[in-house]
Amino acid sequence: MDRKRRASAISGGIFLISLGILIITRWWWPGIMIAIGLAGCAELVFRGQIGRGIGTLAFFCAIPLVVWIIQAASIP
């Protein structure tokens, strides 16, 4: 199997495992954003793009953080 297919298979597996955990814990928000970020990060890291992978994970983890800050500050 070539490197791209292996990276896609691993990231798909990580996403499915994350979805299973979300189903069990019922922690859909912000869990789905973290699951997407983990899968995207894994695919990029296994393709050798470590910096872009970490950036992807940081972006998808920052979205729930920004929403939480806006809700905590009562910004409409």
C-alpha positions as CSV (number, residue, x, y, z in Angstrom):
1,M,0.0,0.0,0.0
2,D,1.4,3.4,-0.9
3,R,1.9,6.2,1.7
4,K,-1.2,8.2,0.8
5,R,-3.6,5.3,1.0
6,R,-2.0,4.2,4.3
7,A,-2.4,7.7,5.7
8,S,-6.0,7.9,4.6
9,A,-6.8,4.5,6.1
10,I,-5.2,5.4,9.5
11,S,-7.0,8.8,9.6
12,G,-10.3,7.1,8.7
13,G,-9.8,4.6,11.5
14,I,-9.0,7.4,14.0
15,F,-12.2,9.2,12.9
16,L,-14.3,6.1,13.3
17,I,-12.9,5.3,16.8
18,S,-13.5,8.9,17.7
19,L,-17.1,8.7,16.6
20,G,-17.5,5.5,18.6
21,I,-16.3,7.3,21.7
22,L,-18.7,10.2,21.0
23,I,-21.6,7.8,20.7
24,I,-20.7,6.2,24.0
25,T,-20.1,9.5,25.9
26,R,-22.7,11.6,24.0
27,W,-20.2,14.5,24.0
28,W,-21.1,15.7,20.5
29,W,-20.1,19.3,20.9
30,P,-17.1,20.0,20.9
31,G,-16.2,16.4,20.5
32,I,-17.0,16.2,16.8
33,M,-14.6,19.1,16.1
34,I,-11.8,17.4,18.0
35,A,-12.5,14.1,16.2
36,I,-12.3,15.9,12.8
37,G,-9.1,17.6,13.9
38,L,-7.5,14.4,15.1
39,A,-8.3,12.6,11.9
40,G,-7.0,15.5,9.7
41,C,-3.8,15.8,11.9
42,A,-3.1,12.1,11.7
43,E,-3.4,12.0,7.9
44,L,-1.1,15.0,7.5
45,V,1.5,13.6,10.0
46,F,1.6,10.2,8.3
47,R,2.2,12.0,5.0
48,G,5.2,13.8,6.5
49,Q,3.6,17.2,6.9
50,I,3.9,17.5,10.7
51,G,3.6,21.3,10.9
52,R,0.4,21.4,8.8
53,G,-1.0,18.5,10.9
54,I,-0.4,20.3,14.2
55,G,-1.9,23.4,12.6
56,T,-5.0,21.5,11.6
57,L,-5.5,20.0,15.0
58,A,-5.0,23.5,16.6
59,F,-7.5,25.0,14.3
60,F,-10.2,22.4,15.0
61,C,-9.6,22.6,18.8
62,A,-9.6,26.4,18.7
63,I,-13.2,26.6,17.2
64,P,-14.9,25.2,20.3
65,L,-12.6,27.3,22.5
66,V,-13.6,30.5,20.7
67,V,-17.3,29.6,20.9
68,W,-16.9,28.9,24.7
69,I,-15.2,32.3,25.2
70,I,-17.9,34.1,23.3
71,Q,-20.6,32.3,25.4
72,A,-18.8,33.1,28.6
73,A,-18.4,36.7,27.8
74,S,-22.0,37.0,26.7
75,I,-21.2,38.5,23.3
76,P,-24.2,38.3,21.1
